[in-house]
């Protein structure tokens, strides 16, 4: 169990927060405190904290565990598994068992087989539901029925709309009944209806139909009314006014009605529009809008002599308005809101206190207003309620600190420090000169301290990353903004040159998340995540950037090309960055040179045998045999291009066969140097473009990003 103690002190000074500490119990029983930058998994695993990192506790010993990343792995039955299996299919955990999401679905901790992977299925309790054919109410398996138009849900029950109905969304009743009153007593809807819990003699449904509601009936309080002849206004029944245009133009006004075309409702009183469309209400009276102007609760009858002050009070046309009042001689308008009488004849300004809503006049030549208080003008700046000179004093947290022997001071939280002998890290003072110290986490240390984990060296010499940078074991000052480092190469930063991953690219080339796209290359970038060929894929960025294969694409993911077709000139326009996702998802990779291709006929079709030499591992392999053989079924049209791939250097990414995955700890080709159709693998040309971009793939953590599992 992790225990965190957070101490927060609140007062007039800024909030001071103590360092978070985690109590960790080791497997041998000893305890230790970990900083907030560290996290533990069981008693034997400690790592840097990450919000994407979780702990998978061992089922046999809950003191032990294993870290894993949620975006790429899952924890099931105390073991960590890849979210994607060797066939590039996503997996999940169901009742401590691994299931393939395309083949099974987990319903109430029960793994159910999906009969048709092309259809969408849902859970109904612990049973499977086809939402296009069946209906399930409230996850209740007993409610499952065939999906037809007349069947609907009422809470967790299904019902036929011809014979039953769902009152208020939770009472399932026959169509001849409804519930009414506090006790929910059933009534016959062909004889009665319910108004505010009271049973009335007006039928709710038409007598000749069990599905149609009587649309002439309405409620006014506890009474049923005919809404075609009466109207309910404030729970009072009013007969509609006779009108040549019909009853539909009558609306409520108080407890009566009025005609919206010929009358106005003024404070619950119906008034005739005696001035036509220019008639307006003022209280319970009317006025002509063209001849008079409304000003609050008053009328301005002569606009040449009066004007409206702040929409409240009429004042003479030549007067000054201040907060709804007329400003008279000897007064000052404070903040445009309050009229204040001058304290002295020479006062020309007003000091307004916005919390007390008071004001005081003053002379701006020798006085100043500070937070609602008039003070004598002394020059300088303000620190709380005091004025000070920045040349002699510093203000930290509304407290003044005077310079010591002419040495300037700077703020560290609410305190002041002398940077020649002190430094500040996270509002805490350390006795280290600022020019010699660095902040390391929540602490500070000397930048040449061997025991400081943040101290860095360049060719054996300590340096501060804030001031300098190291490139190819040589120090350079950051003051020179024209120099930059790309990988281990120093270069001059121009508009025509930039760094992409660890390579310098020139004008016209594009950088897509450390991948280099050539100047004339039609490849595009999907939300700065992955490069893609717009001819075969599209970038779907509605939620998060993700690549989706176009329906018209000839090279779909579920129909992989054989090595001969992929590497030959037949498919020269194939997506040159198509290898990125297989390189991340497959566990192992190696390069080799094709030296021979043969074909043999079998009962299952034509098998192409490709032999590679000078094989070298590039991902997850060791003890790799120098010679590797590929055996794969192929298409006849590809065989005519076998010669074009001889002496081609290729990169191959593959995974272990599912039946052997649980039996070996390290994939090794020493004894089994043959890859067949049972293996999942991908082949691409090993050229300069591949080498440059594959190095970026390894060094920049692209494979750990969430979008690799959405593409």
Legacy VTK file of the C-alpha trace (Angstrom):
# vtk DataFile Version 3.0
C-alpha trace
ASCII
DATASET POLYDATA
POINTS 711 float
0.000 0.000 0.000
1.376 3.480 -0.933
0.925 6.240 1.613
1.148 9.887 0.505
1.326 12.789 2.963
0.459 16.214 1.611
1.044 19.171 3.915
-0.465 22.470 2.798
-0.251 25.638 4.920
-2.614 28.497 4.023
-2.305 32.106 5.282
-1.631 35.632 4.117
1.554 34.443 2.402
1.410 32.303 -0.793
0.634 28.602 -0.347
3.639 26.535 0.705
3.451 22.901 -0.438
5.790 20.296 1.059
7.429 17.672 -1.144
5.222 14.633 -1.702
6.719 11.474 -0.200
5.794 7.837 -0.819
6.465 5.169 1.810
7.803 2.021 0.093
8.167 -1.391 1.777
10.905 -3.592 0.282
10.623 -7.381 -0.042
12.946 -7.863 2.938
10.653 -5.779 5.151
12.736 -2.584 5.239
11.049 0.722 4.414
12.171 3.685 2.356
10.731 6.996 1.191
10.460 7.710 -2.531
10.141 11.208 -4.078
7.027 12.040 -6.095
9.043 11.521 -9.287
9.301 7.786 -8.504
6.678 5.054 -8.255
6.745 1.437 -7.094
5.196 -1.803 -8.317
5.126 -4.422 -5.596
8.116 -4.683 -3.307
10.879 -5.115 -5.893
10.085 -2.714 -8.768
10.874 1.067 -8.654
10.774 3.346 -11.713
10.223 6.963 -12.794
6.599 8.044 -12.472
4.536 8.123 -15.673
0.780 8.589 -16.039
0.747 5.987 -18.855
2.499 3.361 -16.711
0.553 0.831 -14.592
1.455 -2.012 -12.224
0.407 -5.630 -12.860
0.392 -7.451 -9.507
1.325 -11.147 -9.356
-1.718 -13.317 -8.524
0.411 -15.840 -6.603
2.252 -13.157 -4.568
0.583 -9.735 -4.434
3.779 -8.223 -3.044
5.388 -8.587 -6.465
4.451 -6.901 -9.710
5.569 -5.805 -13.159
5.334 -2.382 -14.828
3.551 -2.062 -18.198
2.315 0.685 -20.552
-1.459 0.857 -20.973
-1.249 1.929 -24.628
0.651 -1.178 -25.735
0.072 -3.869 -23.062
-2.597 -5.371 -20.816
-2.494 -7.055 -17.403
-4.348 -10.362 -17.203
-4.211 -12.957 -14.429
-1.158 -11.256 -12.950
0.841 -11.380 -16.223
1.670 -8.665 -18.784
0.693 -9.368 -22.421
0.949 -7.367 -25.665
-2.311 -5.751 -26.767
-1.521 -6.835 -30.321
-0.791 -10.519 -31.012
1.517 -11.893 -33.694
-1.308 -11.669 -36.259
-1.779 -7.909 -35.620
-5.090 -8.507 -33.825
-6.038 -6.609 -30.668
-6.559 -8.513 -27.416
-8.184 -7.881 -24.035
-8.671 -9.622 -20.696
-11.883 -11.403 -19.697
-12.107 -13.091 -16.294
-8.305 -13.573 -16.142
-8.158 -15.007 -19.687
-6.773 -13.426 -22.870
-9.289 -13.079 -25.712
-8.938 -11.799 -29.298
-11.419 -8.949 -29.760
-12.254 -9.938 -33.335
-13.130 -13.483 -32.260
-14.695 -13.090 -28.789
-16.515 -10.518 -26.664
-16.539 -10.317 -22.844
-20.064 -10.176 -21.362
-20.328 -10.123 -17.547
-16.899 -11.811 -17.263
-17.937 -14.546 -19.741
-16.005 -14.894 -23.037
-18.468 -15.489 -25.891
-17.508 -16.480 -29.456
-18.410 -14.005 -32.215
-20.138 -16.009 -34.982
-19.531 -13.452 -37.747
-16.571 -11.030 -37.483
-18.056 -8.767 -40.185
-21.048 -7.886 -37.974
-21.246 -5.787 -34.811
-22.277 -7.545 -31.597
-23.131 -6.290 -28.118
-23.723 -7.787 -24.680
-27.091 -8.483 -23.108
-26.184 -9.642 -19.627
-23.992 -12.700 -20.155
-25.434 -13.437 -23.610
-24.558 -12.219 -27.111
-26.774 -9.701 -28.925
-26.950 -8.734 -32.597
-28.297 -5.125 -32.334
-29.481 -5.216 -35.948
-31.729 -8.229 -35.289
-32.528 -8.287 -31.548
-33.424 -5.853 -28.779
-32.209 -5.957 -25.149
-33.676 -3.879 -22.324
-31.572 -2.777 -19.357
-28.932 -5.489 -19.982
-31.550 -8.071 -18.948
-31.162 -11.355 -20.906
-34.819 -12.264 -20.176
-35.946 -9.197 -22.159
-34.149 -10.201 -25.393
-36.548 -10.355 -28.360
-36.519 -10.039 -32.123
-36.134 -6.404 -33.198
-39.408 -5.277 -34.782
-41.029 -1.854 -35.016
-43.766 -2.570 -32.451
-41.377 -3.771 -29.690
-39.813 -1.183 -27.347
-38.199 -1.065 -23.886
-39.585 0.087 -20.558
-36.667 -0.023 -18.101
-35.483 -3.677 -18.233
-38.627 -5.121 -19.872
-39.640 -5.374 -23.538
-43.248 -4.761 -24.552
-45.549 -4.668 -27.586
-46.644 -1.096 -28.306
-49.994 -2.331 -29.669
-51.037 -3.875 -26.355
-49.004 -2.019 -23.694
-47.420 1.383 -23.042
-44.710 2.802 -20.748
-46.122 5.600 -18.560
-43.538 8.268 -17.597
-40.769 5.951 -18.781
-41.002 3.474 -15.870
-44.553 2.079 -15.490
-45.365 -0.790 -17.912
-49.166 -0.995 -18.246
-51.851 -2.351 -20.575
-53.074 0.329 -22.996
-56.434 0.375 -21.190
-54.842 1.510 -17.909
-52.782 4.352 -16.437
-51.614 5.169 -12.917
-52.789 8.295 -11.085
-52.293 9.889 -7.687
-49.741 9.471 -4.911
-50.620 5.777 -4.547
-50.343 5.111 -8.318
-53.830 3.626 -8.461
-54.747 2.166 -11.891
-57.627 3.835 -13.812
-59.469 2.991 -17.045
-58.179 5.381 -19.741
-61.352 4.974 -21.870
-63.380 6.557 -19.046
-60.964 8.681 -17.005
-57.768 10.709 -17.148
-55.332 12.110 -14.587
-54.675 15.809 -13.877
-52.087 16.639 -11.207
-52.799 13.362 -9.366
-56.580 13.822 -9.513
-58.881 11.396 -11.407
-61.157 13.208 -13.895
-64.168 11.993 -15.914
-62.590 12.994 -19.234
-61.250 9.910 -21.143
-57.484 9.889 -21.785
-57.816 7.868 -25.005
-60.409 8.002 -27.740
-63.199 5.548 -27.092
-62.795 3.828 -30.462
-59.007 3.409 -30.250
-56.499 2.047 -27.752
-53.514 3.767 -29.442
-54.787 7.315 -30.117
-54.835 9.960 -27.345
-57.721 12.448 -27.185
-55.886 15.587 -28.350
-58.754 17.922 -27.348
-58.203 17.164 -23.644
-55.865 19.170 -21.413
-55.320 19.840 -17.720
-55.681 23.068 -15.736
-54.511 22.247 -12.248
-56.614 19.264 -11.142
-59.369 19.891 -13.731
-59.667 18.549 -17.301
-60.524 21.138 -19.978
-61.246 21.303 -23.707
-58.169 23.054 -25.095
-59.999 24.038 -28.308
-62.471 26.239 -26.391
-60.681 27.084 -23.127
-57.205 28.098 -21.987
-55.475 27.585 -18.640
-53.844 30.754 -17.321
-52.155 30.554 -13.913
-54.345 27.540 -13.002
-57.477 29.552 -13.842
-59.801 28.382 -16.651
-60.496 31.134 -19.168
-62.853 31.032 -22.154
-60.980 32.093 -25.271
-61.817 35.473 -26.752
-63.953 35.353 -29.908
-61.721 36.240 -32.855
-62.230 36.515 -36.593
-58.790 34.957 -37.105
-59.435 31.995 -34.832
-58.633 30.950 -31.294
-54.970 30.119 -32.026
-53.929 33.793 -31.609
-55.101 34.051 -27.971
-52.467 33.832 -25.218
-52.541 34.139 -21.422
-52.371 37.519 -19.681
-52.713 37.158 -15.923
-55.646 34.830 -15.359
-57.305 35.902 -18.603
-56.428 35.904 -22.302
-55.616 38.520 -24.945
-55.335 38.677 -28.724
-51.669 39.003 -29.684
-52.537 40.932 -32.892
-54.767 43.641 -31.408
-53.640 43.820 -27.760
-50.595 43.931 -25.455
-50.243 42.281 -22.049
-49.032 44.977 -19.632
-48.416 43.681 -16.095
-51.157 41.008 -16.430
-53.605 43.529 -17.946
-54.833 43.325 -21.566
-54.418 46.735 -23.306
-55.496 47.691 -26.830
-52.829 48.684 -29.357
-54.165 52.232 -29.678
-50.955 53.391 -31.450
-50.761 50.363 -33.712
-47.357 48.629 -33.936
-45.744 51.624 -32.123
-47.649 50.806 -28.921
-45.446 49.847 -25.948
-46.075 49.010 -22.278
-45.025 51.050 -19.231
-46.433 49.429 -16.121
-50.134 48.879 -16.823
-50.263 51.814 -19.266
-49.273 52.204 -22.924
-47.372 54.927 -24.853
-46.338 55.828 -28.406
-42.723 54.712 -28.978
-42.204 57.194 -31.860
-43.210 60.236 -29.815
-41.813 59.310 -26.379
-38.735 57.495 -25.006
-38.756 55.146 -22.053
-36.122 55.800 -19.351
-36.398 53.266 -16.535
-39.867 53.700 -15.057
-40.194 57.169 -16.560
-41.140 58.683 -19.937
-39.217 61.415 -21.748
-41.851 63.386 -23.640
-39.514 66.070 -25.107
-36.272 64.572 -26.421
-34.913 68.092 -27.174
-34.862 69.013 -23.472
-34.132 65.732 -21.682
-31.971 62.634 -22.059
-31.833 59.284 -20.267
-29.058 58.759 -17.686
-27.846 55.139 -17.405
-31.259 53.850 -18.588
-32.732 54.934 -15.242
-33.313 58.683 -14.755
-34.273 61.562 -17.115
-31.869 64.562 -16.756
-31.499 67.905 -18.614
-29.991 67.532 -22.080
-26.800 69.540 -21.216
-26.104 67.812 -17.854
-23.457 65.131 -17.142
-24.610 61.664 -16.192
-22.882 59.720 -13.371
-24.184 56.319 -12.356
-27.831 57.158 -13.017
-27.663 60.609 -11.374
-27.145 64.181 -12.583
-23.644 65.571 -11.833
-23.999 69.047 -10.290
-21.477 71.832 -9.725
-18.970 71.007 -6.952
-19.277 67.253 -7.532
-16.871 64.703 -9.051
-17.916 61.520 -10.823
-16.050 58.562 -9.268
-15.305 55.655 -11.630
-18.344 56.694 -13.657
-20.538 55.172 -10.923
-20.774 57.411 -7.840
-21.331 61.167 -7.357
-18.894 62.504 -4.694
-18.786 66.078 -3.407
-15.337 67.747 -3.623
-13.407 67.765 -0.329
-11.247 70.743 -1.467
-11.773 73.242 -4.279
-8.542 72.087 -6.064
-9.555 68.405 -6.241
-9.786 67.145 -9.810
-9.938 63.359 -9.411
-11.710 60.732 -7.367
-10.373 57.636 -5.544
-12.975 54.873 -5.572
-12.935 51.912 -3.155
-14.455 49.059 -5.160
-15.200 46.903 -2.098
-16.700 49.598 0.164
-18.395 51.379 -2.808
-17.166 54.732 -1.459
-15.188 57.561 -3.057
-12.938 60.438 -2.006
-11.726 63.382 -4.108
-8.055 64.402 -4.377
-5.610 66.640 -6.279
-3.715 64.550 -8.829
-0.711 66.928 -8.801
0.566 65.901 -5.357
-1.615 62.918 -4.424
-2.213 59.412 -5.757
-4.974 56.789 -5.375
-3.893 53.285 -4.349
-6.540 50.580 -3.850
-9.195 53.062 -2.713
-6.880 55.034 -0.378
-5.528 58.545 -1.094
-1.762 58.838 -0.398
0.889 61.488 -0.871
2.786 61.135 -4.168
6.394 60.068 -3.447
7.386 58.487 -6.792
8.495 54.892 -7.458
6.366 51.757 -7.432
3.987 50.097 -5.004
4.599 47.128 -2.702
1.411 46.358 -0.822
0.405 49.681 0.758
3.933 51.176 0.557
5.775 53.052 -2.186
9.419 52.207 -2.895
12.318 52.880 -5.267
13.347 49.844 -7.403
16.932 51.224 -7.488
17.338 50.624 -3.736
14.701 48.045 -2.766
13.006 44.878 -4.084
9.405 43.845 -3.362
8.785 40.114 -2.722
5.348 38.943 -1.641
4.294 42.485 -0.574
7.433 42.712 1.644
10.294 45.196 1.093
13.980 44.159 1.129
16.711 46.855 0.946
19.864 46.163 -1.045
22.858 45.147 1.128
26.075 47.139 0.506
24.890 48.032 -2.972
24.336 44.370 -3.978
21.102 43.889 -5.859
18.645 41.355 -4.488
16.176 39.172 -6.402
13.033 37.417 -5.207
12.772 33.752 -4.223
9.115 33.257 -3.351
8.350 35.744 -0.562
12.043 36.087 0.383
14.980 37.882 -1.270
18.405 36.428 -2.145
21.855 37.703 -3.114
22.622 35.788 -6.335
26.379 36.153 -5.822
26.210 33.726 -2.868
22.725 32.144 -3.119
20.362 30.534 -5.626
16.618 29.793 -5.753
14.937 26.523 -6.756
11.163 26.107 -6.455
10.971 29.069 -4.006
13.606 27.464 -1.717
16.967 29.161 -0.944
20.319 27.324 -1.290
23.807 28.602 -0.344
25.199 28.131 -3.852
26.073 31.047 -6.180
23.422 31.286 -8.880
26.005 31.127 -11.689
27.369 27.819 -10.319
24.119 26.052 -9.364
21.421 24.075 -11.191
17.945 22.968 -10.186
17.659 19.183 -10.129
14.103 17.977 -9.544
12.943 19.670 -6.339
16.510 20.210 -5.065
19.580 22.251 -6.091
23.234 21.287 -6.553
26.538 22.573 -7.948
26.741 21.890 -11.680
30.224 20.310 -11.188
29.092 17.992 -8.356
29.825 14.360 -9.280
27.008 13.192 -6.972
24.387 15.392 -8.666
22.299 13.320 -11.085
21.579 16.423 -13.186
25.257 17.318 -13.675
26.323 16.782 -17.296
29.706 16.558 -19.003
30.965 17.214 -22.487
34.200 15.382 -23.243
34.902 15.176 -19.492
34.108 18.856 -18.773
31.085 19.889 -16.676
28.736 22.458 -18.205
25.315 24.052 -17.589
22.669 23.048 -20.119
20.994 26.412 -19.588
24.025 28.274 -21.042
25.785 25.776 -23.328
25.171 22.689 -25.439
27.410 19.741 -26.323
27.784 18.543 -29.883
30.261 15.863 -30.958
32.132 16.191 -27.623
32.611 19.956 -28.108
31.017 22.726 -26.011
29.191 25.581 -27.712
27.481 28.605 -26.196
23.713 28.957 -26.556
24.303 32.688 -26.893
25.222 31.947 -30.512
21.709 31.382 -31.841
22.958 30.536 -35.355
24.405 27.158 -34.295
22.507 23.944 -33.621
23.223 20.253 -33.056
21.546 17.460 -35.004
22.536 14.033 -33.739
26.286 14.537 -33.319
26.654 17.102 -36.108
27.055 20.861 -35.602
25.301 22.934 -38.229
24.372 26.524 -38.941
20.668 27.183 -38.579
19.290 28.730 -41.765
15.789 28.876 -43.172
16.913 26.278 -45.739
18.262 23.755 -43.196
16.665 22.045 -40.211
17.047 18.962 -38.030
14.730 15.968 -38.419
15.359 13.284 -35.792
19.151 13.050 -35.954
19.528 14.027 -39.632
19.969 17.459 -41.261
17.499 18.043 -44.080
17.534 20.829 -46.654
15.000 23.111 -48.245
12.071 21.257 -49.827
12.289 18.142 -47.634
9.676 17.670 -44.914
9.928 16.304 -41.373
7.075 14.147 -40.049
7.640 13.087 -36.423
11.384 12.446 -37.098
10.678 10.715 -40.453
12.186 12.396 -43.547
9.957 12.959 -46.603
11.871 13.793 -49.788
11.429 16.986 -51.810
9.576 15.354 -54.710
7.994 12.616 -52.643
4.112 12.642 -52.775
4.043 11.231 -49.226
2.045 13.316 -46.720
2.139 13.608 -42.919
-0.837 12.549 -40.762
-1.118 14.989 -37.838
2.687 14.933 -37.270
2.443 11.234 -36.329
3.131 9.004 -39.344
3.939 9.562 -43.053
1.537 7.929 -45.520
0.846 7.509 -49.231
-2.358 9.447 -50.101
-2.948 7.042 -52.982
-3.492 4.052 -50.675
-4.413 5.600 -47.299
-6.198 8.586 -45.838
-5.586 10.456 -42.593
-8.598 10.273 -40.284
-8.187 13.085 -37.722
-11.734 13.459 -36.387
-10.711 12.333 -32.876
-6.977 11.587 -32.972
-4.694 11.274 -36.039
-4.972 7.732 -37.429
-4.337 6.114 -40.814
-7.182 4.319 -42.565
-6.729 2.180 -45.700
-8.821 3.374 -48.631
-11.500 0.991 -49.920
-10.133 1.302 -53.460
-6.580 0.376 -52.409
-5.052 -2.622 -54.231
-2.588 -3.265 -51.423
-4.934 -3.784 -48.482
-3.562 -4.863 -45.086
-5.472 -8.161 -45.152
-3.966 -9.049 -48.562
-0.180 -8.607 -48.115
2.036 -8.645 -51.203
4.570 -11.429 -51.631
8.253 -10.355 -51.387
8.777 -10.588 -55.160
5.810 -8.360 -55.994
6.597 -5.877 -53.238
10.281 -5.486 -54.155
9.984 -5.581 -57.965
9.312 -2.633 -60.262
5.706 -3.780 -60.718
4.777 -1.998 -57.499
7.352 0.770 -57.579
4.759 3.325 -56.419
3.940 1.378 -53.258
3.878 3.416 -50.030
7.587 3.794 -49.139
6.729 4.312 -45.454
4.414 1.292 -45.264
7.039 -0.571 -43.178
6.716 1.665 -40.069
3.692 -0.024 -38.470
4.961 -3.625 -39.085
8.393 -2.597 -37.730
6.759 -1.519 -34.464
4.212 -4.323 -34.126
6.523 -7.234 -34.997
8.889 -8.395 -32.275
11.968 -9.137 -34.386
13.819 -7.718 -37.372
16.918 -8.435 -39.485
18.493 -7.457 -42.808
19.963 -9.670 -45.529
20.829 -9.844 -49.238
18.720 -11.964 -51.620
21.029 -14.370 -53.466
18.610 -16.917 -54.919
14.903 -17.393 -55.747
13.247 -20.675 -56.697
9.732 -21.982 -57.102
8.136 -25.328 -56.367
4.635 -26.592 -56.994
2.560 -28.093 -54.196
-1.031 -29.216 -53.787
-1.796 -25.821 -52.231
-0.270 -23.746 -55.021
3.059 -22.258 -56.057
5.661 -21.810 -53.292
8.458 -19.283 -53.743
11.734 -20.014 -51.915
13.970 -16.973 -51.331
17.472 -17.386 -49.847
19.258 -14.529 -48.060
22.897 -14.204 -46.955
24.900 -11.798 -44.753
21.942 -11.546 -42.373
22.284 -9.135 -39.436
19.797 -8.492 -36.604
18.272 -5.023 -36.190
15.536 -5.751 -33.619
15.123 -8.332 -30.831
17.442 -11.049 -32.196
20.765 -12.633 -31.277
22.795 -15.591 -32.604
21.273 -14.982 -36.039
22.257 -17.432 -38.774
24.134 -15.859 -41.711
21.750 -17.552 -44.150
17.935 -17.334 -43.887
15.282 -18.881 -46.158
11.766 -17.554 -46.875
9.080 -19.988 -48.086
5.833 -18.271 -49.078
2.897 -18.891 -51.398
2.951 -16.461 -54.325
1.040 -15.413 -57.425
2.059 -16.483 -60.924
2.211 -12.903 -62.210
4.909 -12.130 -59.649
7.234 -14.975 -60.675
8.282 -13.227 -63.899
10.044 -10.608 -61.785
12.237 -12.962 -59.717
15.473 -11.836 -61.380
14.827 -8.179 -60.541
15.213 -8.848 -56.808
18.529 -10.747 -56.899
21.270 -8.964 -54.879
18.670 -6.643 -53.343
19.330 -5.809 -49.676
16.093 -6.178 -47.699
14.793 -5.721 -44.146
12.426 -8.339 -42.705
10.201 -7.935 -39.626
8.544 -11.012 -38.166
6.966 -12.516 -35.055
7.075 -15.931 -33.410
4.449 -18.454 -34.466
1.520 -18.495 -32.018
2.017 -22.165 -31.130
5.647 -21.569 -30.063
5.280 -18.142 -28.488
4.719 -19.482 -24.967
7.594 -22.002 -25.107
10.649 -19.838 -25.851
12.114 -16.804 -24.110
14.239 -15.459 -26.980
13.592 -15.850 -30.705
16.675 -17.536 -32.210
17.223 -18.475 -35.868
20.356 -20.548 -35.149
18.537 -23.883 -35.403
15.446 -22.712 -37.250
16.505 -20.333 -39.999
13.423 -20.833 -42.161
10.367 -18.514 -42.311
7.227 -19.998 -43.852
3.625 -19.027 -44.520
2.786 -19.888 -40.895
4.853 -16.904 -39.757
3.657 -13.320 -39.818
6.329 -11.219 -41.545
6.904 -8.092 -43.646
9.623 -7.342 -46.250
10.872 -3.966 -47.503
13.974 -2.660 -49.321
16.956 -1.798 -47.105
18.093 1.452 -48.748
19.396 4.793 -47.512
15.900 6.181 -46.961
15.039 3.157 -44.788
18.275 3.394 -42.767
17.789 7.103 -41.998
14.183 6.701 -40.889
14.617 3.389 -39.024
17.227 5.025 -36.765
14.649 7.717 -35.921
12.093 5.007 -35.185
14.385 3.448 -32.564
15.629 6.627 -30.857
12.461 8.696 -30.582
9.981 6.251 -29.017
7.524 6.276 -31.937
6.475 2.653 -31.331
5.230 3.496 -27.810
2.788 6.146 -29.060
-0.990 5.396 -28.909
-1.562 6.131 -32.619
0.567 3.076 -33.551
-2.297 0.906 -32.267
-5.051 2.888 -34.038
-3.487 2.874 -37.516
LINES 1 712
711 0 1 2 3 4 5 6 7 8 9 10 11 12 13 14 15 16 17 18 19 20 21 22 23 24 25 26 27 28 29 30 31 32 33 34 35 36 37 38 39 40 41 42 43 44 45 46 47 48 49 50 51 52 53 54 55 56 57 58 59 60 61 62 63 64 65 66 67 68 69 70 71 72 73 74 75 76 77 78 79 80 81 82 83 84 85 86 87 88 89 90 91 92 93 94 95 96 97 98 99 100 101 102 103 104 105 106 107 108 109 110 111 112 113 114 115 116 117 118 119 120 121 122 123 124 125 126 127 128 129 130 131 132 133 134 135 136 137 138 139 140 141 142 143 144 145 146 147 148 149 150 151 152 153 154 155 156 157 158 159 160 161 162 163 164 165 166 167 168 169 170 171 172 173 174 175 176 177 178 179 180 181 182 183 184 185 186 187 188 189 190 191 192 193 194 195 196 197 198 199 200 201 202 203 204 205 206 207 208 209 210 211 212 213 214 215 216 217 218 219 220 221 222 223 224 225 226 227 228 229 230 231 232 233 234 235 236 237 238 239 240 241 242 243 244 245 246 247 248 249 250 251 252 253 254 255 256 257 258 259 260 261 262 263 264 265 266 267 268 269 270 271 272 273 274 275 276 277 278 279 280 281 282 283 284 285 286 287 288 289 290 291 292 293 294 295 296 297 298 299 300 301 302 303 304 305 306 307 308 309 310 311 312 313 314 315 316 317 318 319 320 321 322 323 324 325 326 327 328 329 330 331 332 333 334 335 336 337 338 339 340 341 342 343 344 345 346 347 348 349 350 351 352 353 354 355 356 357 358 359 360 361 362 363 364 365 366 367 368 369 370 371 372 373 374 375 376 377 378 379 380 381 382 383 384 385 386 387 388 389 390 391 392 393 394 395 396 397 398 399 400 401 402 403 404 405 406 407 408 409 410 411 412 413 414 415 416 417 418 419 420 421 422 423 424 425 426 427 428 429 430 431 432 433 434 435 436 437 438 439 440 441 442 443 444 445 446 447 448 449 450 451 452 453 454 455 456 457 458 459 460 461 462 463 464 465 466 467 468 469 470 471 472 473 474 475 476 477 478 479 480 481 482 483 484 485 486 487 488 489 490 491 492 493 494 495 496 497 498 499 500 501 502 503 504 505 506 507 508 509 510 511 512 513 514 515 516 517 518 519 520 521 522 523 524 525 526 527 528 529 530 531 532 533 534 535 536 537 538 539 540 541 542 543 544 545 546 547 548 549 550 551 552 553 554 555 556 557 558 559 560 561 562 563 564 565 566 567 568 569 570 571 572 573 574 575 576 577 578 579 580 581 582 583 584 585 586 587 588 589 590 591 592 593 594 595 596 597 598 599 600 601 602 603 604 605 606 607 608 609 610 611 612 613 614 615 616 617 618 619 620 621 622 623 624 625 626 627 628 629 630 631 632 633 634 635 636 637 638 639 640 641 642 643 644 645 646 647 648 649 650 651 652 653 654 655 656 657 658 659 660 661 662 663 664 665 666 667 668 669 670 671 672 673 674 675 676 677 678 679 680 681 682 683 684 685 686 687 688 689 690 691 692 693 694 695 696 697 698 699 700 701 702 703 704 705 706 707 708 709 710
